[in-house]
Every structure is written in structure tokens, then in C-alpha cells.
Amino acid sequence: MSVLVVGLSHKSAPVAILERAAVNGDSLGKLLRDVAQAEPVAEAFVVSTCNRVEVYADVDRFHAGVTAICDLLVRHCEVPADELTAYLYVHYEDRAVSHLMAVACGLDSVVVGEGQILGQVRSALKFAEDHATMGRVLRELGRLAMRTGKRARAETGIDRAGVSLLTVAIKLAAANASSASTGSASTGYAGTGSASTGSASTGSAGTGSGDTGAGFEPLAGRDVLIVGAGSMSALAAATATRSGAASIVVANRTRRHAERLAADVSATAAGLADLPAAMGAADVVVSCTGAAGQVITRDMVSAAVTARTLAGRTGPLVVLDLAMPRDVEPAVGGLPGVVLIGMDLLSDHGTAATDDDVIAVRAIIEDELAAYHSAIDAARVAPTVVALRAKAAKVVDGELARLTGRLSTDGVSGHALDEIAQTVRRVVDKLLHAPTVRVKELAGSPGGEEYAAALRVLFDLDPRAVEAVTRAGPEQEGPR
């Protein structure tokens, strides 16, 4: 197994590069297909979210694999090579496996411990399965990542401490909306983290600490507009509901999709044609569509601010742009009476997990990685074990056939012959049990393969028989 990952994330690249590099829909399918068909690649899957684009592959050569994947990322992400490669990272073999496990556990997320990434990894694996680019190596790697992610959330406090990206965003929006009434953050582009946003865009609202107890409703009394009707929008609507929003409107290009989501959270549906009016009646706008271009323009927001003023609404219009690429025209952040919060600001409020949570999760990763390697080592000697048992069974069957012929003429009953056969097979199984179990245990030790080689020599196993087992059952002999 030679697992390779090449990618970029919020840790290695600015939002401007991430949004240009984002791949989804048809582009994602084409990237996956081309990577899987690359000469050094045997299998592949792609994890593509608003905060990362990572290609995982089983390759036969490291340098050729890196070159092929980098070239394909440049082609499909439509970012020039000299820009993109500066932000790419590469992990190989153990580091690649550990990286995926950390991603699935939420340790590599903008908000450490957030639970959404586990579902995104699951979707990436299913997408690759549906496109027939997965094989034994990456399938087992995917199972390992999912199992580790589930253990981290079940056995540690990482999931309780690590609030979702949307929860952090909602708290930032509420903090800006509340404190802005005092004049400290009524203008500015919070997405850039500039000083014009004031102190309201920092502090406990961003960390998720202190105000997350029962009954805490950061959006109490606020009217919320959700733009989009996909999975992220559904999560935003649910988060807004839990946060005490006074009303929720869901606007989407396809109105029936907006109506379906609105029905789930007792909200009102609207089409994108209604967006200017809906913004004029909102305190907080959350935009997370999958549109290729910008959905919310400066002129649109300027008109909404005027409408809010005429309606007597106080405080700023807070706009959360959670899309990648961005839904909101950056110039919106320069409008008076508007606070624009983008992905870059959310990155500054990235962790609510404690050091103890992180240490506990890393211990689980190490434990799972050790077990995974043990299973791989055992799988390497499995063909020798299977061939040995097959040879023993053939010898036993031959001897029993000869014995049955002799004893039948002496009048020995069929029941007695069956008892003799079972006894002989049990004796052989017991004699082989210790050496075959021990060789699997020793497979992971230095020179482990030598023990399997010794078995082949001592029992005079035909190399062709071992090779036939290896070819016949790769799926069955892989790690569990």
C-alpha cells in the first residue's frame, strides 16, 4: 500500500485561493475520473469541501504520483500552477493515513471537533464508489477513517467541545448585531478581519465558550434570511431555529426546494426574485448556495439597508457568506450599516476543543493506526497460512480415503469412520493452530516476512499455491 494525499486547505491557503480551487458537481467527477486514470494511480477519491480540496490515491511511485495529481489539480481547479503549488501539501504512506484520520475526527477543521466533516468524508467515499474509482486499499482506508471519527466522538469530548462552523458563524452574527447598536461595529467587512469591524467580531461569541448552555438563544428577536436550499442551508436553518430566531425565510432559485426546507423548520419560502425585499426585512442573512457566480450584490444590499432604515429597523444588517466560491460581492462589506462575515474571519475563531480532548483523539488515532498496520501485516502472511492449511487438508483427505477403503472391508461402520475422520482433522488443526497464529503475530515485527518464508520451507509449500491464494482473494485477505 502506498497512499498519497495531495491537497490544500484553510490551513495552507487563503480563502481567495480556496474558492478558486473549489471543485464540485461535474468538475469533481471529471477530476476524480482523470486522477483514477493517471498511469501511476490504482485507486482514488477526492474530499472537496468549502475548506479543503484533497486527492487521495493509491500509487505505485511517489514522484510520478505527485506530479500527475498536481498537474490534474491545476487543470481542473483552473488556478495557474505557480499560484496553486505554493499552497499544496503532500503526505505519503503513514502520514497520509494519519492525515485522513485527523480530518475525519475534526482535528483539521476550521472549528476543531466539528461533526460535519465526518459526513463529508463519507460522501467523498461514496462518490468514489459510485464512480468505480475505489479498490481494496482505499476502501479499507475509508473504513478506518470512519471508524476512527466515530470513536473520537463517542469516547472523547471533542464533539461536544467542537461546535459546528455554523454555530460559530451564528454567534459572531449575533455578537455583531447586538454590539453594533452601540456603534462599535456598524460598518466594515468582517470577512477580512479588518479593524473597522471593531471588537464585536471577536470574543466568546466566536469561541463557543461560556454561552452554550441550555436556553442560550443568540438570535432571539432577530429575523433571519437563509439563501440557498442545499445541505448547508438546511443546517443553517436548523441552527437558526435552535438559536431562537424570531422568523426565518428561505430563498432559493428553485422555489419548491425552498418550500421543502421551509416546511421542515416552520419558515417562509421565497424565490431569488424576492431576495431584495427579503433582505430588507432581515437582521441576519446567511448565504450558502452552490452558485458559480455571486448571488448577493452591493446594489442589492444597499437597497435592503435603505428599506430597513425606512422600516425603522435598528442595528446593522449582518451578512454571513459561507459559500465557496463566495456568494456575496466583497464590496458589500464597505456599505454603512452592514457587517459582512466571511470564511476568513471564521478561521480566526477556529477551536473550542480543549487540549485534553485533542490529546485523547490523537491517542485513538495512534491506536487505530497500530491495529490497522497489524491487520495489514497479518494479511501479507495470510496466503502462506491458507496454502499451508490447504496442503494439510489435502494430505488428510488422501490418508482418510486410503484408511476408509481398508477399514470398510473389515466391517467398520460408517459412523466409526466419521468419528475417525473428525479426530484426524482436529489433531491436524491443533498442530497447525499455534504456528499459523504465531506467524501472523510476528508478521509486524522486524523481519516478519522471514517467518512466513520459514513456514514455506519447512512444510515444502509450492510457491505457485501461495501465489494462487494471493491472486484469488485480495478482498478477503485485506485488513479488517
Secondary structure, DSSP 4 states (H G I P E B T S, - for coil): --EEEEEEETTTS-HHHHHHH---HHHHHHHHHHHHHSTTEEEEEEEEETTEEEEEEEES-HHHHHHHHHHHHHHHHT--HHHHGGG-EEEETHHHHHHHHHHHHTTTSSSBT-SHHHHHHHHHHHHHHHTT---HHHHHHHHHHHHHHHHHHHHSSHHHHS--HHHHHHHHHHHHHHHGGGTSSSSSBGGGT-GGG-GGGSSHHHHT-SS-STT--TTBT-EEEEE--SHHHHHHHHHHHHTTBSEEEEEESSHHHHHHHHHHTT-EEEEGGGHHHHHHT-SEEEE----SS-SB-HHHHHHHHHHHHHTT--SPEEEEE--SS-SB-GGGGGSTTEEEE-HHHHHTT-B---HHHHHHHHHHHHHHHHHHHHHHHHHHHHHHHHHHHHHHHHHHHHHHHHHHHHHHHTT--HHHHHHHHHHHHHHHHHHHHHHHHHHHHHTTSTTHHHHHHHHHHHTT--HHHHHHHHHH-HHHHS--
